[in-house]
Amino acid sequence: MRPELDAAQARLADEVDRVLDAAPPGTDPLALFARLGAERLLAVHYPAAFGGRGLSLAHHVAAAERMGARGLPDVIHIVTVQAVGGALLAFGSAEQQARWLPKIAAGRLFGSLLLSEPGAGSDSAAIRATATPDSGGWRITGVKTWSVSTDRSGIALCSARTRAGRSRYDGISLFLLDLTDPAIQMTPVPRALGDPYFEVTIDGAYVGPDALVGPLHRGWSLLPSTIGFERAGFECLSRATSWMRATETEFHRLPRAARAAAAGDLVRLRAQVAGARALAFHAMHTADVLDVDEVLIAYSKLACARAGQAVARWAGEELAPTPELSAAVDEAPELTISGGPQELQLDLIATDFPIGRAVR
């Protein structure tokens, strides 16, 4: 059930290992991204002119999976390289691509997403932030929340209303913001575990005409591709895989009789994680940077989240607590809403059944 990497993907994963193995112990994760970027491994699906290798999104997934397995923070890589960088690659102007993509691919610039707003949940169309025309550019005002790694980012992709549209989906535009602007303030939103989220207040930040990403007023249609990689569940898959490794380590420390009694459970969990991984890879194999299948992405996200939760639940009930397994038990409930709530994924899947595309 585990999808095997092809030879080129396996070589990429090995290259990631080689670069990380050569780094001194304790090297900061952001510095590790820069080391990978120097070898053009951070964004292999970007064109060579922008610091990549011109490979497919599936090759990028193989390299990214190995980075996550080696402990690099998935969310930074997913949001920066795939979400922000992917949006620029797909919809940005030639000038935007030339200015920003080489820095992202080199691991010298990190990005954040400013899409969610207080009280809006996962509804990306419930946008109250506004962008008002001013001196050839725009003044952006609003509050964004649940942003991750914003404190380590230099730029952010932000959604704002540029006109009162005919529908709630009309009149939304995407802008690239400089997070060093004093008109932009970040407030940490503490979490029980892990790095904080951030609430970001934008108080009349001015952006020039070159900050608009994609067509004016039609940013809503760009969002599925922008957040598709995140909503495919790769962060959930990374956690599920890591928790499975920790679970197997502790399983093998059990007495022989206990191992024999629980062996079937372990096989079931391995199969569930492998199946989730297969779905996630299939979703990315059938996508390109301009197009993602929202329903297939929903299947993938749901499977990855539930696999991680199943592993954490079993480990919490059957194994002695270790720091990693205790963290898994505490973090697992968050997978219900991370990257889009499971109810949203189920709703997307339900819409697919009438036309008989449940399995693709």
N, C-alpha and C positions, 0 to 999 in steps of 0.2 A: 504493500500500500504506500510505501515511501517513494515519491517520484525521484528517480535518479537524475543527477545532473549530467548533461552531456559533457563531452571532453572539454569544450571551451569554457563552460560554466565551472567545471571542476578546477580548471587551471586558474580561473579568476579567484575562486575560493582559496586555493593554495597560495596565490600571490598575497591575498589579504593576510593569511597566516604568517607569511614570510615577513611582511612589513611590520606587523604587530609584534612578532617574536624578536625582531631586531631593536625594538624600542626599549630603553632602560626601564626597569621595574618602577612602578609608581608614576609613569608619565601621565600627565593630565589628559583626559579623554579628548578635549578640544585639540590638543597638540597631536594626538593620534590621528584625528581626522585630517590634519594638515599633512602628516606623513603619508597617509593614504592618497590625499589629493596630489601630492608631488609625484606619485606613481600613476596618476590618472585612474585611480581605482574607486574614487568616491562617487563618481557619476559617469559610469562607463557608457551609459546610453546617450550622453550628450555628444554632439559632434566634436571632432578633434579640435576644431577651431575654438571651441569654448572649454577646452580642458578635459573632454571625455575621450572615448575611444570609438564612438560611432557604432556601438553595439545595440542590441535590442533591449527592451524593457525587461525581458526574461533574464538576460545576462545580469542586468542591474540587480534584480531580485536575488539572484544567487550570491552576488558579492555582498549585498546588504544583509542577507540572512547570516552569512559568516561573521560579519561585523557584530551583529546582535548576539550571536553565539559566543563571541569573544568578550562580551560585556560592554561594548560601546553603547551609549544611550540611544536607543532606537528612535525615540521621539524627535531628537534633534536632527537626525539624518532624514527621517521621513518627512518632517515638516519643511526643512531647509531644501534638501536636494529634490525631493519629489513634488511637494506641494508648491512652495514658492518658486523654486527653480523650474519645475514642470510647467507652471502657469506662464512663466516668462518664455520658456522654450516653445510652448504651444501658441500663445496669444500675444506675446510681447513684440514690440517693434524691434527692428534690426539694431537700433541704437541701445535699447534696453538690454537686449541679449548680449551685445558686445561689452557693455559696461558691467553687468552684474554676473553673468553666468561663469566666466572664467574664475572670478573670486569665489563663487560658491563651489565650483568643481575642485578648486585648490584647497578647500577647507579653511579659507581665510575670512569668510563671511558667512554668518548664520542668519536665518530668517525665522519669522514667526507669522502666525495667522491671526488676524483680528476680524473674526466673522461673527462669533456668538455675542449676544447682548444680554444684559440682566433681564430675567423674566421670560426670555424667549425659548429656553430649552434648546432643542436641536433644530428649531425652525429657522433656517438661514434666511428666509424671506421676511422675518419679523424684524426688520431693520429700522431703527430710528435715527441712527447716525446720518448726518447730512453733509453733502459737499456742495458748497455755494460758489458759483463763479466769481472770480476776483482777479483782476489784473492779468487776464489771460490764463490763469490757473484756477485753483479752487481753495476755499477755506473749509477744512474738515472739522466737524464738531460731533462728539458723541462719546459713549462709553462702551467698551468691549470687555468681555470677561472670559474666563476659562482658557486664557491664552497660556501656552506652555513655553518654557525656555526663553521668555521674552527678555529676561535680564541678560542673556548671553547673545542676544541677536542685535544686528545692526540695522536691519530693515524688516518691514512687515507688510504683508499683503492685506489690505483693509477694504471691506465692503462699506459702501455708503450710498444713500439715496441722492441722486442728482436731479430728479424731478418727481412730481406726483404722477405716477403712471396710471394707465388704464386698469391695471390690476396690481396686486401686491408684488408680483414678480417683475413688473416693468419698472424702469427708472432706477435700477440698481447698477452701480458701476464699481469697478475694482481699481484701487490705487496702491502704489508702492510708497510707503512712508519711511522717512529717516527717523529711527527711534532715538537719535540723539537730539532731536528737536526739543527745546525746552517747553514747547506747548504740549508735549506728550509726557504724561506722568504714569508710572507703574506702581501699583500697590499689590504686594503679595497677598494671596488668598491661601492661608496655611492648609496643609493636608496632614492627616494622621501619619502618613508614611510618604516618603519620597519628596521630590522637589515641589515647591509650591506652584499653584496656578497664579495667574496675574489678572488683576482688573486694570484696564488701561483707559485712562481719561484723556481724550483728545480735545483740547480747548482752542479751537480756531487755528489749527496747524495749517500753514500754507504749503501747497504743493504746486509745482509748475505743470505745464501741459505735458511734459515728458513723464509725469508720474502715472498717467492713466494707462492701465493695462487692459488691452482688448477694447471692444467698441463701447462708446458712451451709451449709457442707459440699458445696456444689454448684458450686464455682468452675471445675471442669474443663470444664463445658459452655460456659463463657463465653470460654475461651481462644481458640478459633478466630476469633471475631469480634475479640478484642482484638489479636491479632497478624496478622490477615489482611492488612492493608494492607502491613505490613512484608514478609510472605512473598509478596506479589504481585510483589515484585522491583523496586519503584520506585527504591530506592537503586541497584540494579544497572543499571536503565535509565538513570538519571541519569549514571552513570559511562560506560556505553556511548555515550550521546549526546555527552558531553563528549569522550571519546576519539576518536569519529568526527570531530568538528569539528577536533581537533588533527591527526588523520591526514590529513584533506582539505587542511589548510593546508600540511603538509609534502609531500603528494603534488604539489601545484601548484608546488612549488619544484624538482621533478625535471626533468631535461632532457626535451625533447619526446619523444625515442625511448623513454625509460624510462616516461614517462606513458602513451604509447600501448600499451606492453607490459603495463602494470599496470591499464589502465582497466577491464577486465572484473572484476578482483578488487575494485576500488573499488565498482563497481555491485553486486556480490554482497554486500559488507559493508553498503552502504546498505540493501539490501533486507532483510538479516537484522535490522538494527536497527529498521527500519520495521515489520517483521512482529512483532518483540517488543513494540514500542510499541502496535501494534494489539491484541495479546493483552492487554496490561496494561490498556489503556483499556476493552476489552470486559469484562474481569473486574470492573472498578469500575462500569461502566455497568449491569451486571446485579446489582450488590450494593446493599445499603443498610446503614445503620449497625448494624442488628441481625442481618444475615444475609450471609454470604459463602459462595461455593461453593468448598469446599476443593480440589476437583479442578481447577476452572478456575484457581484461584490457583496451583496447582502447575504447570500448563502455562505460566502467565505468568512465574513465578519462573524456571523452567528456561530459557525462551526468552530472558529478559532477561540472565541470567547468562552463557549461552553466547554471546549476541551480543557482550557486552562482552569476553569472553575471545577471541573470534574477531578482533575489531578489534585488541586489544592484541597478539595473537600475530602477526598480519600486519604491523602497524606495527613490531614489534620485529625482524622478519626482513627487511623490505624498505625501511625508511626510516632516515635518519640519526637518531641519538638526540637528543632534546630533553628538557629537564627533565620536561615533561608526559608525553611518550611513554615515557620511562624509568620514571616513576612508574606509568604504566598497566601496563607489563610486570611490574613488581614487585607491584602490587596485584591483578592479574587472578586469580592462583590462589586468593585469598581468596574470590572470588565462588562457588567451589565449595561453601563451607559457610555463607557469610553469609546470615542470614535463614532457615536451615534447609538441610541438606546436599542436594545434588542426588539422592543415593540416596533420600532421603525423598520428594522430588518425584516421582521415577520410580515409587516404590512406590505413591503415591496415584494416579498416572496408570494404572498397571497394574490397579488394582482397578476402574477405570472401564470397561475394555474389555468385560467379559462382558455388560454391559447396553447396549452400543452407543452410548455417549455421547462418543466420542472428539472429535467436533467439535460444538460447540453453537451 
